[in-house]
Amino acid sequence: MLKQKNTFESEVTDILESITFIKIIVAIEKTYGFEFDDDMLLLSEFPTIGSHRAKPHCDTLCIGGVR
């Protein structure tokens, strides 16, 4: 069976576990000195890695600094 390469459209839940997701969120919050709204802390808000870039608030922060 071939292993599928992860892309910006890969399902986040296929790549990350919940604990890892929260660790990443906490690291981003500490690094950039802000907090995500509670409703943004659900994996369902980020169905794919690239979906975060399409969010309206992306002008303030995009994962990896990609705008």
C-alpha positions in Angstrom: 0.0 0.0 0.0 1.4 3.4 -1.0 1.6 6.0 1.7 -0.2 9.2 0.7 1.8 12.5 0.8 0.5 15.2 3.1 -0.5 18.4 1.3 -2.3 21.6 2.3 -5.5 19.8 1.5 -4.8 16.7 3.6 -7.3 16.1 6.4 -6.0 17.5 9.6 -7.5 14.7 11.6 -5.5 12.3 9.4 -2.3 14.0 10.4 -2.7 15.3 13.9 -4.1 13.9 17.1 -6.1 16.2 19.4 -3.2 16.6 21.9 -0.8 17.5 19.2 -3.3 20.0 17.8 -3.7 21.7 21.2 0.1 21.8 21.7 0.5 23.6 18.4 -2.2 26.1 19.2 -0.7 26.9 22.6 2.8 27.3 20.9 1.3 29.7 18.3 -0.5 31.7 21.1 2.7 32.0 23.2 4.8 32.9 20.2 2.6 35.6 18.8 1.1 36.8 22.1 -2.6 36.3 21.5 -5.3 33.7 22.2 -7.6 32.0 19.7 -11.3 32.2 20.4 -12.6 29.1 22.1 -14.7 28.2 19.0 -11.5 28.1 16.9 -10.0 25.4 19.1 -12.0 22.6 17.4 -10.3 20.5 14.7 -13.6 20.8 12.8 -12.8 24.5 12.3 -9.7 23.4 10.3 -10.8 20.4 8.2 -7.6 20.8 6.0 -4.3 22.4 6.7 -4.9 24.9 3.9 -8.4 25.8 5.2 -6.9 28.1 7.8 -5.6 30.4 5.1 -9.1 30.9 3.8 -10.5 32.1 7.2 -11.5 35.8 7.4 -9.0 36.4 10.2 -6.1 35.1 8.2 -4.9 38.7 7.6 -3.7 38.7 11.3 -2.1 35.3 11.4 -1.7 32.4 9.1 0.0 29.1 10.0 3.6 29.2 9.0 3.3 32.9 8.2 1.8 32.1 4.8 -0.8 34.8 3.9 
